[in-house]
Amino acid sequence: MAITKSKVLVVGGTGYMGRRIVKASLAQGHPTYVLQRPAPEIGLDIEKLQMLFSFKKQGVQLVEGSFSVSDFQSLVDAVKLVDVVICTMSGTHIRSHNIMLQLKLVEAIKEAGNVKRFLPSEFGMDVARMGNALEPGRVPFDDKMKVRKAIEDAKKSPSHMDKVLMYGDGNRKVILMDEDDIATYAIKTIDDPRTLNKTLHLRPPECIVTQRQLVEIWESLVGKKLEKVTLSKEDFLASMKDMDYANQVGAGHFHDMIMKGCLMTNFEIGEDGEEASRLYPEVKYTSMHEFLKIYV
């Protein structure tokens, strides 16, 4: 008789140890989930987002959950989906931040009441045997023992959003593409004399959309209408004042693309350029409809 594999939720799946736990879980046939922070908490960490996309393509289910007090229920809901929770958050800064997150995770597991096993972030020395460790190296072990104590004291999907923030009127056209398709088109050009000393413009028709069209596609996929909340250009620019330089750069690009529509779509391609999807019709690129299916 076939043995049913436990469903596993990895918290910290994009980290140094976490990505290895995810790989091993998939390799051994476990239905594998990775906790994904809500968009405002992830920020502009492109490397982390790309890793999450990669997980999704490998069969991982991304589960949105927040450690914030206001949305603690989303963390509980994520835990309810699985049998086993594995925390792989780094111990480097555990005293200042991650210790609190792990304790919140223990609370969520206790409230969910369905988890049969929890593996805390103890991938290293046995913290119970480190009471005589040299200071200050002992500090993180003492902190991890707080998590152990919380576990001992305990008995032992992402839900779809209901609102969407519309930037301006949401009607500016933008080009959004899967990075794998960008790479495919780039390699296509390297031995093609038609592209020598020319600019290749990526404008596949099914990747040119407005934000409003994106929302409509999403609504059709999840089967419900979303409440639209509008953010004006003035409010968006005002919010940038409190950002650090790196985030201001990213927000500025986002503003030019989403709110002004001034990048890539407002000019005709001249004799010094070529359009990729017309030049290489054999490439089956990913439409935005297909891309958004990843998140359903």
N, C-alpha and C positions, 0 to 999 in steps of 0.2 A: 504494500500500500504506500502510495506517495506521501511524503511528509510535507505538510504545509509550512512554508518558510515564514518566519516572523517578518512583519513589516517594520522597517527601521527608519527613524527620523534622525538625521545628523544635524546638529546645531554647531555652526562654525565650519560648514562644509567647504568653504573656499580657502581655508587656512592651510598651513603647512602640513599638519597631521590630518585635518579634515578631508582634504581632497583624496588622501590615500585611503581613509576609511570608506569614503563613497565608492571609490574604485573597487575595493575589496568586497564591499557589500553587494555591488552589482555582479561582480565576478562569481560570487557564491550563490547567486540566484535569489537574493532577497528583494522584495518590492522596496525600493529605496526612495526616501523623501529627504529633501534638504530644506531647512528653514531659510526663507528669504525675507529679509527686512522690508518693510514698506518703502516705497520710492524715496520719501523725504529722508529716511534714515540711511539709505544706501548712498545717497548723494551722487557724485560724479565719478565714482570709482569704476572706470571703464574696464579695467582688467578683471575686477570681481564680477561685473555684469557679463562679460564674455565667458567667464568660467561657468556661470549659472546657465547661460545659453548652451554651452557644451554639455553640461550635465543633462539638460533637457533632451538633447539629441541622443544621448546614450540611454535614455529610458527613465531618468530620474524624474520624480514629480516634485515640482517646486511648491512649497507651502508658505504662504505669507503669514507672518506672525510678528507681533511687536512686543518689546519688553517695557513699553511705556505704561504708566499707570492707567492712562485714559483708554488704552486699547488692549488691556491685559487679556480680555476674553479671546482675542484672536490667537494668542499663544496657547491658551487652553484648547481652543478648537483644533489647532494644528496637532497638539499632542494626542487628542482623541482619535486621530486617524491611524495611529500606529500601535505596535505592541512593545517596541523597544525604542528608547531614546538614548543617543550617544552624544555627549557634549565634547567638542574638540576645541573649544576656545582657548587661545594661547594663555599660558600661565605667566607670561612676562610682566603683564601689568595687572595681574589678578587682584592685587590688593586694592588698587584704586578704582577699578571698574568691573572687571569680569567676575569677581567674587559676588557682587550684587546681582549680576545677570544670572549666574548659576543658581543663586538662592531663589530668584524669581522663577527660574525653570523648575526647581523643586516644588515650588508652590503650585505651578501650573499642572505638574504631574499629579500632585496630591489631589487637586480639585477635579482633574479629568477622571481619575479613579480607574483607568483601564490599562495602564502601563505595567507590564510584568517584569521589566528589567530596565534599570537606568545605569549607564556607564558615565560617571563624571569625568571631568578633564584631569585625569591623573596618569597621563602617558609618560611615565618616567619612574622616579623613585617612589617607594611605598611611603606615603606621607605619615602613616601611623608610626613608622619606625624612625622618624627624623626629628624627634623631640630634642635630641642633643646636638643637632646640626649647628655649625658655626654661624653666629650672627654676622651680617644681616641675612645670610642665605636661608636661615630658618623661617623668616617671615612668610614667604609664600606657602611653605608647608603648613604653618599654623592656620593660614587663611583657608587652605584647602580642607583642613580638618573641620572648619565651620560648615563646609558643604557636606562632608561626611556626616556630621552631627545632625544637620537638617534632614538628610536622607534617612538616618536612623530614627529620627523623631516622627517622620512621616509614615503613614500607614502603607504605606504600601502594604478643511480643504481650503487651498486658500479660498476664503469666501470672496466672491467677486465684489468689486467696489460698487457703491450705489451712486456716487457722485463723480463728476469729472470736471476738471478746471479747464475752461476754455480761455485761450490766450487771445485777447482782442476779439474780433468777430469770428475767428476760427476758419476763415475762408482763404488764407494765403496758401498758394501751392508750394509744396516742398517735394524733394526727391529723397526717399528713404529706401535703403537697400541693405540686404544681408551682406555682411562683410565677405563671406565666402564667394558670393557672386562678383564682388569687386575684384577679388583676387583672380578669379577665373578670367574676367575680361582683361585684366592687366597682363596675364601671361599670354593671352591670345595675340597681343600686339607685338610681341618681341621679335617675331620673324615675319611680320606682315608689312610689306613695302608700302601699303596704303596708309599706314599710320606713322611713317618716318617723318620726323620733324613736325608732327601735328599733335594737337591736343585731343585726347579721347574723352568725350563727354558721355557720362552715364545717365541716360534718360529713358529707361524702360517704361513704357506707357503705364503698366500696372503698379509702378512704384512712384508715380507722380500723384500725390494726394493732398488734400487739405486736412487740417485737424478735424474739421467737422465730418469729413468723409471717413476718417479713421474711426471716429466715435461711432458712426453709423455701422461700419463693418463690425466693430466690437459688439455693438448691441445685437446685431443679427446672429453673432456667434454664441452669445450668452443667453439670448432669448428674453431680454428685458431692456426697457428704456432707462437711461441714466439721467439724473438731475444735473443740469448744466449750470455751473457757477462761473461767471465771467470775471477775468482779471484784466483790468485796463492796462494800457501801455504805461500810464503814469504810475500806477501802483507797482507794476513790474520793475520799472526803473528805480523806484524808491526802495524796493526790497534789496536791490543790488548794493546799496550803500553799506549794509552791515556785513557783506561778504568779504572774505579774504581775496587776495589778488587772483589766485588760481580759479576760484569759483566765479569771480567777476568776468574773467576771460570766457569761461564756458557759458555763463549766462548771457554775455554779450553776443556770442555766436548763436545761441538759441533764439535771442531776440531778433537778430537779423534774419534768421531762417523762418521762424514760426510767425512772428508778428509783422515783419516788414516784407517777407517773401523776396528778399533781394539777392538770394544766393542761388545760382545755377538755373533758374527757370525764367528769368526775365529778359532773355536775349536770344537772338537767332544764331545758330551755329554757322560760321562763315567757312570760307575755303581753307582756312588754316586748322579746321577741326573735323572730327567725325563723331557720329553717334553710335555707341556700342551695340545696342540691340538691333539696329539696322545693319551694321557691319557684320555682326555675328548672330544671325537669326537662329543658328543651331543651338545656341546656349539657352538652356531652360532655366531662366532666372526665377527667383522666389518673389511672387507677388506679395503685396502687403496683406492681402486676405490670407494667404498661406502662412505668412510670417506670424500673424496674430493668433493663428490656431495653436501655436506653440504654448500659449499662455492659458488656453481654455481647459 
